[in-house]
């Protein structure tokens, strides 16, 4: 799978992804990530890509021309057919596990990162297929959000995770939060690993884990249980 990030800060994106599981996945050729600098398409010596908003107001708005030219050049050079373009924006659909799995079915995924007060609406209307938000808060730019989407999506690409079960058992995969995890030593600061996990009885272990998942979800994310009941 190939991720293409349209951004004003390509180094920020690449420096954040070239490590751990994603870094290894890139080394193996399971995924690729390239960050395209929108400033390269500014068309002026100062590489200026923003201007004052029509109608007044604070801040600056990214101009449509450089964004569109960067997108068009990418699609042409990489021969991307029917490009899917994710725009990181507070007014988008909230990103979740189902969306990550859906994105992972794509051969190419373009992610557009806004900055300042956002991007001229005209180019958004022209190229964006999926406006996406990672939460109800505002970031300085879309780069951190883009990395979240790439990380969550890449985990669904075959071979990226060494243990297939780790993708299945994670939080949100079945609509519940993940159960508590334990490792050695058996006793730490007076607290012991639950005996059921030491029993060797896989049926009891599975039952305990499911009960703990429900318990955690009720405590920390009861909205997930409400969503399940309403579906």
N, C-alpha and C positions, 0 to 999 in steps of 0.2 A: 504494500500500500504506500502511496506517495502523498505526503502532506506538503502543501505550498502555502506559505504565510506571506501575505502582503502587509508590510509594516514600515514604520519609520525607524525602527530600532532592531535590525536583523541580528546584531550581535547579542542582544538581550535574549532573543528567542533561542538562538543556537547554543549559547552558553548554558541556558537552563535545561536543555534537552540532551546534551551530549554526555550523560552520566547514567549510572545505574541500569535498570532494565531497558530503558529506551535507547541508551547508548549502545548496549550490547545488541539490541535488535537492529540498530542501524549498521553496526559492524558486520552482522550476519546477512544483511541485505533483506531482512524481513520487512522493514519499513525504510522510507527515506524522508528526510525533512529538508526543505530549502526555504530560505527566507529572502524574499525579494524586497529590496529597498525602494519604496515609493519615491523617495527623493531623486533617484536616478532618472525619473521621468518628469522632473519639474519643468524642464525647458527653459531654465534661467541659470545664470552663473552662480547665484547664491543658493540654489536648490530650495527655494521657497515654495511650499506646497499649501500654504494656508492664507486666509484673508478674513477681513471683518464680515460678520454676518449681516445680510440684508435685514432691514427692520430694526437694527440696533441690538444691543445686549452685550453682556460681558463675554470675553474670550474670543477665540478664533475658530474658524471652521475649515476643515480640509477641503481643498478644491476638487471638483469632479474629474478634471482632465488628467492629472497625474495618476489618480487611482485607476481610471479606465484604461489608460495607456499601459500601465503595469500589468493589469489583468489581461488585456488583449495580447500583449507580447508573450505572457506566460502561456496562455491557451494555445497560441499559434506555435510557439517553439516546442512545447511539450505535447502538441497534438492531442489536447484533451477534448474529447467529445462530450457534449451535454454536461458541461462543468457544474458541479455542485459547489456553491459559494456560501460559506458560513460567515456571517457578520457578527462580531462580538459587540453587543449593544445592550444597555439596560432595558430597552423596550422589546427585547426578543423573547422567544419561548424559553422557559426555564430548562436548562440542561439537566438530563438525568441519564440513568443507566440504559434505558431503552433507546434513547437518542444516540448514545455512544455506540451501542451495538448496531444500530441502523447505519451510522456513518462508516462503521468498519466494513460494510459491504461494498463500499465504493473503492474503485481502483485509484482515483485521485480525489483529494479533498482540498479545496482552496479555502483558506481562512483569512478574512479581512479584519485588520486591527485599526480601529479608529483612535483618534487622539484629540486633544484640545476639547472643543465643544461638540465634536463629532464630525461627520462627513456630509457633504452636500447631498441632499435627499435624492437628487436626480440620478446620480450614479448608483446609489443604493437600489433604486427602483429598477435600474437597467440590468444589474449583474447579480444581485443577491438573491439566493433561493431560500436560505435558512437564517433568519435573524435569531440569535441565540444569546441568552443571558445566563451567567453561572450563579446568580444570587441577587437578592434585593439589597444591593449596595453599589456604590460607584467607585471605579478604579481610575487611576490616572490615565491609563490607556488599555488597549485590548490585548496586549502581549501576554500578560499573566493569565488572562482568561483563555487565550488561545492555547497556551501550554497545558492548561487543565483539560481542555477538550482533546488535545492530541494524546495526552497521557491516558485518559480514560478510554479513548477510542482504540488506541494501539493495543491495549490489553485484550481486546477481542480479536486481534489478528492472530491467526494460527501460528504457533511457534514462538510468539513473543514471551509468553509465560512458560516456564519450564515444566510446571505442573498444571495440567488442564483443570484439575479440580479447584485450584486456587481462584480461577475466574468464576467458577460455578458457585462456590461457597461464600463469596464476598458479600458484604452488605449491599442491599437493594436488588441483588440478583433474583431473589424470590419475593421481593416486596417487604422484606424484614431486614433489620439491622443484624450484623454478624454477631455470633455468640462470642463469649470471652475465650481468649487463647492463653495457654500455659506452656512453659518449657522448664528445663532443669534450672536450678535444683528443685526437689519436691517441696522443700520448706524454705521460705524467705521471709525474714522479719516476723517469724511466728505464724505466718500464713501458709497453709498447705494447699497443694493441688487437689481439687475435688477427687474423691476416691473413685468415682465412676470412670474418670479418664484413665485410671490406672488398672481398671478391671479387665481390660481386654475384650469386653463384651461390646461388640460394635453396635448391636441393636440398642442397648442401653445408652451408649455414647451418643448415637444419633438422636434418640429421644430427648436426652438431657440438653443437647445443643439446640434442638428445635424449641424446647421450652424456654431456654435462656434467650433465644432470639426474640421470641414473643414478649418475654418479660422486659428486655431492653427496649424494644420498639414501643411498648406501652409507656415506658418511663420517659424515653427521650424523644420519640417521634410518633406520638399517637395519631398524627395526621396520616401516616402511612397506612395504618389499620383502617382509618375512615375511608381512605381512597379505595382500599381493597374491597370493603363492604359495598361501596357505591358502584363498583364495576360489575 
